[in-house]
Amino acid sequence: KVHLKKLLLNANQQQYIAELYAESKNIESVYNLNDLQQQQEAEAKLIALGLDPVSRNALESRWTAQYSVKWSCGTYEQRRILFQWSRRVPYPFTGCLAHIEVTERIGDKAISRIAGISEHNSSCETAVLERVPPIPLHEHVYEVALEQLQNGASLTAIQETNGKMVKDRAYRGMDTHESRTANVRYLFLPTDHKSLYRKVSQILGVDVRLQPQYNVDDWLNPNSPNFKAEIAESVFHYSARAEAGDRFEICLSTPEMDGYAHKYAHQSQLVLDGTFGICSARLLLFIALAVDENNKGLPIALFLFSAETGAKATHASYTTAILKKLIETWKLHLETKFGSFEPYSAITDTDTKERGALAHIWPQIVLLICKF
């Protein structure tokens, strides 16, 4: 059966569609995947419906894919796609009931079934574009931008690279691109930022539909299908925000950072400082650093936690107690790994909370004040 529940319909439309199916006014054609003549008939049917591959990708297409599912059929996979007419497209809403479900083989796109309601109402037949449809960005632009973003490039750098590549016509397909008639564009615009971040979120396994803390919990839960062992290995402390009054706490140090901590900070010098406004969430980040033989600062631990519930100023929503708790957990983590961990001195700013936490954990530590 056609997945009618996946269609976007109001109550009246649902009633009318049910009546059309009851009166057998729907279409349903089944085709042999390996019969050339039947596949030609299926292809002609899709062209007539405006659902052939070329028509589907046209900017003026009035079909929207509402649902898709795929499954295995032994040696090959099939996919079922449900298309609905005039939803989220630049045409006026006419209440048209047309919808078509196409079942095709993944790979060669051979058609096994076409079903649904193909007739349109009179208003739909005469409808015209109300606005110019948005022109999508070419996939190669996204590919280059995603590679840059994953390598730490800023949006400014991404836009500069895009401008240069557009000028040099270096993107794939630009040799035959005609901007007046093409259905794609190459210039990266500010309106593309959101799509770019969504794509990189998908690559990283971030579900943007969920609040960030739920993604984190999913990655650290061994029973979750999204468990990420490489992240869990680097987390030495995690406390979820289970109730309204709880803080979200997560502390990280990779095995490499642990090695640096023992090599450069144990019986040597530690640097500790906090930073705020790192993201749109109300989070505080404290960073522990060590200095190597080349006088280069190396991050050796990250302490990330949320502001207290109801706090008006995020930057001031921490205490000596929370810092002592997290740093002490880090100390125990390193002692378990290396036997002991005790910095002889530490550099902080004039923050008495940071200095108090360090003095509680290492009573003999020499506390220095950063002069910058």
C-alpha positions in Angstrom: 0.0 0.0 0.0 1.0 3.6 -0.5 2.2 5.2 2.7 -0.6 7.8 2.9 0.2 8.7 6.5 3.5 10.2 5.3 1.7 12.8 3.2 1.1 16.3 4.5 -2.7 16.5 4.4 -5.4 18.4 6.2 -8.6 16.7 7.4 -10.5 17.4 4.2 -7.7 16.1 2.0 -7.5 12.9 4.0 -11.2 12.3 3.5 -11.1 13.0 -0.2 -8.1 10.7 -0.7 -9.8 7.9 1.2 -12.8 8.3 -1.1 -10.6 8.2 -4.3 -9.0 5.0 -3.2 -12.3 3.5 -2.2 -13.6 4.3 -5.7 -10.4 2.8 -7.3 -9.4 6.1 -8.9 -5.8 5.5 -8.0 -3.2 4.1 -10.4 -0.9 1.1 -9.8 1.5 -0.3 -12.3 4.0 -3.2 -11.6 7.0 -3.7 -13.9 9.6 -6.5 -14.3 13.0 -5.2 -13.3 14.7 -7.2 -16.0 12.3 -6.7 -18.9 13.6 -4.0 -21.2 10.2 -3.3 -22.8 8.5 -2.9 -19.5 11.3 -0.7 -18.2 10.8 1.6 -21.2 7.1 1.8 -20.4 7.9 2.7 -16.8 10.4 5.3 -18.0 7.8 6.8 -20.3 5.2 6.8 -17.5 7.6 8.7 -15.2 8.3 11.3 -17.9 4.6 11.8 -18.3 4.2 12.3 -14.6 7.2 14.6 -14.4 9.1 12.2 -12.1 12.0 11.1 -14.4 15.4 12.0 -13.0 15.8 15.1 -15.1 12.4 16.5 -14.1 12.9 15.6 -10.4 16.0 17.8 -10.3 14.5 20.8 -12.1 14.0 23.9 -10.0 10.5 24.3 -11.2 9.5 20.8 -10.3 6.3 20.6 -8.2 7.0 17.2 -6.7 8.5 16.9 -3.2 9.8 13.7 -1.8 8.0 13.2 1.5 9.2 9.7 2.5 11.8 7.2 1.4 12.7 3.7 2.6 15.0 1.1 1.3 15.4 -2.7 1.8 17.5 -5.6 0.6 16.2 -8.1 -1.9 18.9 -10.7 -1.9 21.5 -9.6 -4.4 20.2 -6.0 -4.8 18.5 -3.2 -2.9 15.2 -1.5 -3.6 14.0 2.0 -2.6 10.5 3.3 -2.3 10.0 7.1 -2.6 6.7 8.9 -2.0 6.3 12.2 -3.9 3.6 14.7 -3.1 2.5 17.5 -5.4 3.0 21.2 -4.6 4.4 21.1 -1.0 7.2 23.5 0.0 7.6 24.7 -3.6 7.1 28.2 -5.1 3.5 27.6 -6.3 0.2 28.5 -4.6 -1.4 25.9 -2.4 -4.4 24.5 -4.3 -5.2 21.4 -2.1 -4.2 19.1 -5.0 -4.3 15.4 -3.9 -1.8 14.1 -6.4 0.9 11.9 -5.0 3.0 9.1 -6.6 5.0 6.3 -4.9 7.9 5.0 -7.0 9.7 1.8 -6.2 13.1 1.5 -7.9 16.2 -0.6 -7.7 19.1 1.2 -6.2 22.0 1.5 -8.7 20.4 1.3 -12.2 17.1 2.8 -11.0 15.1 0.1 -12.7 11.4 0.6 -11.8 9.3 -2.2 -10.2 6.2 -0.2 -9.2 4.4 3.2 -9.8 1.3 3.8 -7.6 -0.8 6.7 -6.3 -3.1 9.4 -7.6 -2.0 11.2 -10.7 -4.9 13.5 -11.4 -4.7 17.2 -10.5 -7.5 19.6 -9.6 -8.4 22.5 -12.0 -6.7 25.1 -9.8 -3.5 23.1 -9.8 -3.5 22.8 -13.6 -3.5 26.6 -14.0 -1.2 27.5 -11.1 2.0 29.5 -12.0 5.2 30.2 -10.1 4.7 32.8 -7.3 8.4 33.4 -6.8 11.7 32.4 -8.3 12.8 29.1 -6.7 16.1 29.1 -4.8 19.1 28.0 -6.9 21.1 25.3 -5.0 24.8 25.4 -4.5 26.9 23.0 -6.5 28.0 19.9 -4.6 31.7 20.5 -5.4 31.5 23.9 -3.6 30.3 22.0 -0.5 33.0 19.3 -0.9 35.8 21.9 -0.9 34.2 23.9 1.9 33.7 20.8 4.1 37.3 19.8 3.7 38.4 23.3 4.7 36.1 23.4 7.7 37.4 20.0 8.9 40.9 21.3 8.6 40.1 24.3 10.9 39.5 27.0 8.3 37.2 29.9 9.1 34.2 31.0 7.1 36.1 34.0 5.9 38.9 31.7 4.5 36.2 29.4 2.9 34.6 32.4 1.2 38.0 33.6 0.0 38.8 30.2 -1.5 35.4 30.1 -3.1 35.8 33.5 -4.7 39.2 32.5 -6.1 38.0 29.2 -7.5 34.9 30.9 -9.1 37.2 33.4 -10.7 39.5 30.7 -12.0 36.6 28.5 -12.9 38.1 25.7 -11.0 35.0 23.9 -9.7 33.7 20.7 -11.3 31.3 21.5 -14.2 32.2 25.1 -14.6 33.6 24.6 -18.1 30.1 24.1 -19.4 28.3 26.3 -16.8 25.9 29.0 -18.1 24.7 31.1 -15.2 21.6 32.3 -17.0 20.1 28.9 -17.5 21.9 26.6 -15.0 20.1 25.0 -12.1 23.1 25.3 -9.8 25.4 28.1 -8.7 29.0 28.3 -7.5 29.1 31.4 -5.4 29.1 30.6 -1.6 26.6 33.0 0.1 26.0 33.7 3.8 22.7 31.9 3.4 24.7 28.7 2.7 26.3 28.7 6.1 23.5 26.8 7.8 23.5 24.1 5.1 27.3 23.8 5.4 27.2 23.3 9.2 24.4 20.8 8.8 26.5 18.8 6.4 29.6 18.8 8.7 27.3 17.8 11.6 26.2 14.8 9.6 29.8 13.8 8.9 30.7 14.1 12.6 27.6 12.1 13.6 25.9 15.1 15.3 22.1 14.9 15.3 21.2 18.6 15.1 17.6 17.8 16.0 18.7 17.0 19.5 20.1 19.3 22.2 23.9 19.0 22.3 24.0 17.2 25.7 21.9 14.3 24.3 24.4 13.8 21.5 27.2 13.7 24.0 25.4 11.2 26.2 24.7 9.1 23.1 28.4 9.0 22.1 29.5 8.0 25.6 26.9 5.3 26.2 28.4 1.9 25.4 24.8 0.5 24.8 24.0 3.2 22.2 24.4 2.5 18.4 26.1 5.9 18.2 28.7 5.0 20.8 32.1 6.5 19.9 34.9 4.6 21.5 37.6 7.2 20.4 35.7 9.9 22.3 35.0 7.8 25.3 38.7 6.9 25.6 39.5 10.6 26.0 36.9 11.4 28.6 38.1 11.0 32.2 35.1 12.6 33.8 31.5 12.9 32.7 28.4 13.9 34.6 25.1 14.3 32.7 22.6 17.0 33.6 19.9 14.6 34.8 17.9 17.2 36.8 17.2 20.9 36.6 19.7 21.8 39.3 22.6 19.6 38.0 25.6 20.9 36.0 26.7 19.3 32.8 30.3 18.3 33.3 32.8 16.7 30.9 36.6 16.6 31.1 38.8 15.4 28.4 42.4 14.5 27.8 43.6 12.2 25.0 46.3 9.6 25.7 48.8 11.9 24.0 47.8 14.8 26.3 48.2 12.5 29.3 51.7 11.8 28.1 52.5 15.5 27.8 51.0 16.2 31.2 53.3 13.6 32.9 56.4 14.6 30.8 56.1 18.4 31.0 53.9 19.3 34.0 54.7 16.6 36.6 57.3 18.0 39.0 57.4 21.0 36.8 55.0 23.9 35.9 51.3 23.9 35.1 49.3 26.7 33.5 45.6 27.0 34.2 43.1 29.5 32.7 39.4 29.8 32.0 37.6 31.1 28.9 34.0 31.9 28.3 31.6 32.5 25.3 33.0 29.5 23.5 29.6 28.7 22.0 25.9 29.7 22.2 25.3 27.4 25.2 26.1 28.6 28.7 29.3 26.7 29.1 32.6 27.4 30.8 35.9 26.0 29.7 39.1 25.7 31.7 42.3 24.7 30.0 45.4 23.1 31.6 48.6 23.7 29.7 52.2 22.6 30.0 55.3 24.1 28.3 57.6 21.9 26.3 61.3 22.2 25.7 60.7 24.6 22.8 58.7 26.9 25.1 55.5 25.9 23.2 52.3 25.6 25.2 50.6 22.2 25.0 47.0 21.6 26.1 47.0 18.7 28.6 43.4 18.8 29.9 40.0 20.4 29.1 37.4 21.0 31.8 34.0 21.9 30.4 30.9 22.5 32.5 27.7 24.4 32.4 26.7 27.4 34.4 24.5 26.9 37.4 20.7 27.0 36.8 19.4 30.5 37.2 22.9 32.2 37.1 22.7 35.6 35.5 26.4 35.8 34.5 27.9 32.7 32.9 31.4 33.9 33.3 31.0 34.1 37.1 29.0 30.9 37.5 31.8 28.7 39.0 33.3 28.1 42.5 36.5 26.8 44.0 34.6 23.6 44.8 33.7 22.8 41.2 37.2 23.5 40.0 38.7 21.4 42.9 36.4 18.5 42.0 37.3 18.5 38.3 41.1 19.0 38.7 41.2 16.4 41.5 39.5 13.9 39.2 42.2 14.7 36.6 44.9 14.2 39.2 43.5 10.8 40.1 43.2 9.9 36.4 46.9 10.6 35.9 48.0 8.9 39.1 46.2 5.8 38.1 48.1 5.9 34.8 51.5 7.0 35.9 51.7 6.4 39.6 52.0 10.1 40.6 51.3 13.6 39.3 52.3 16.7 41.2 53.2 20.0 39.5 55.7 22.1 41.6 54.3 25.5 40.3 51.3 26.9 38.5 50.6 30.0 36.6 47.1 31.5 36.8 45.6 35.0 36.7 44.4 36.7 39.8 41.3 34.5 40.1 41.2 33.3 43.7 38.9 30.4 42.8 41.5 28.9 40.5 44.3 29.5 42.9 42.3 28.1 45.8 41.4 24.9 44.0 45.1 24.3 43.1 46.2 25.0 46.7 43.7 22.5 48.1 44.8 19.7 45.8 48.6 20.4 46.0 49.3 22.2 49.3 53.0 22.7 48.4 52.5 24.1 45.0 54.0 27.6 44.2 51.3 29.8 42.7 52.6 32.4 40.2 50.5 35.2 38.7 50.5 35.7 34.9 51.6 39.3 34.2 49.8 39.5 30.8 
